[in-house]
């Protein structure tokens, strides 16, 4: 009698996780247009992965990761954040030649 209930609980937990993930993905798309987003949304470019986007301001470039509720940075996002904080960011211009 307990096994079917445990199976149902696992199914519901998986469904809830899936809904939370979907909510996060949708929120990422709209967050720059929310009235309390601190920058001009016209200057935001969505990337998607491994970070959500880049905000281009007149005096700086900002890497943006949007999180909903209790979600946290992934290990890769934390690594990227540390690279940026440690000024391990470069400009690279690639020229296409014949």
C-alpha positions in Angstrom: 0.0 0.0 0.0 3.0 2.3 0.6 4.8 1.7 -2.7 2.1 3.2 -4.9 2.1 6.3 -2.7 5.8 6.7 -2.9 5.7 6.3 -6.6 3.0 9.0 -6.8 5.1 11.4 -4.6 8.1 11.0 -6.8 6.0 11.7 -9.9 4.5 14.8 -8.3 8.0 16.0 -7.2 9.3 15.6 -10.7 6.3 17.5 -12.1 6.8 20.3 -9.6 10.5 20.5 -10.5 9.6 20.6 -14.2 7.1 23.4 -13.6 9.7 25.4 -11.6 12.3 25.0 -14.4 9.7 26.2 -17.0 8.8 29.2 -14.8 12.5 30.1 -14.5 13.0 29.9 -18.3 9.9 32.1 -19.0 10.9 34.6 -16.3 14.4 35.0 -17.8 12.8 36.2 -21.1 10.6 38.8 -19.4 12.8 40.0 -16.5 14.5 42.8 -18.4 11.1 44.3 -19.2 9.9 44.3 -15.6 9.6 47.8 -14.2 12.0 47.2 -11.4 14.8 45.9 -13.7 17.5 48.4 -13.0 18.7 49.0 -16.6 17.3 50.0 -20.0 15.9 46.7 -21.4 16.7 47.9 -25.0 20.4 47.5 -24.1 20.0 43.9 -22.9 21.0 41.0 -25.2 19.7 37.5 -24.3 22.2 34.7 -24.6 20.5 31.9 -22.7 23.3 29.8 -21.6 25.6 29.6 -19.7 24.4 33.1 -18.5 21.2 34.8 -19.4 22.5 37.9 -21.1 24.6 40.9 -21.4 23.6 44.5 -20.5 25.4 47.1 -22.6 25.6 50.4 -20.7 27.5 53.6 -21.9 30.3 53.1 -19.3 30.3 49.3 -18.8 29.2 45.9 -19.9 27.3 43.8 -17.4 26.9 40.1 -17.4 23.4 39.3 -16.2 22.1 36.1 -14.6 18.4 36.1 -13.7 17.2 33.9 -11.0 13.7 33.2 -9.8 12.8 32.4 -6.2 15.4 30.2 -4.5 17.3 29.1 -7.6 21.1 29.3 -7.3 24.0 29.8 -9.7 25.3 26.6 -11.3 28.9 25.6 -10.8 29.7 26.9 -14.3 27.9 30.2 -13.6 29.9 30.6 -10.4 33.1 30.0 -12.3 32.2 32.6 -14.9 31.3 35.1 -12.1 34.7 34.5 -10.5 36.5 34.9 -13.9 34.7 38.3 -14.3 35.5 39.4 -10.7 39.2 38.4 -11.3 39.2 40.5 -14.5 39.9 37.4 -16.7 37.8 39.0 -19.5 39.2 39.8 -22.9 38.2 41.3 -26.2 38.9 39.1 -29.2 38.3 40.2 -32.8 38.1 37.5 -35.4 38.6 38.5 -39.0 37.4 36.3 -41.8 39.8 36.2 -44.7 39.7 34.5 -48.0 
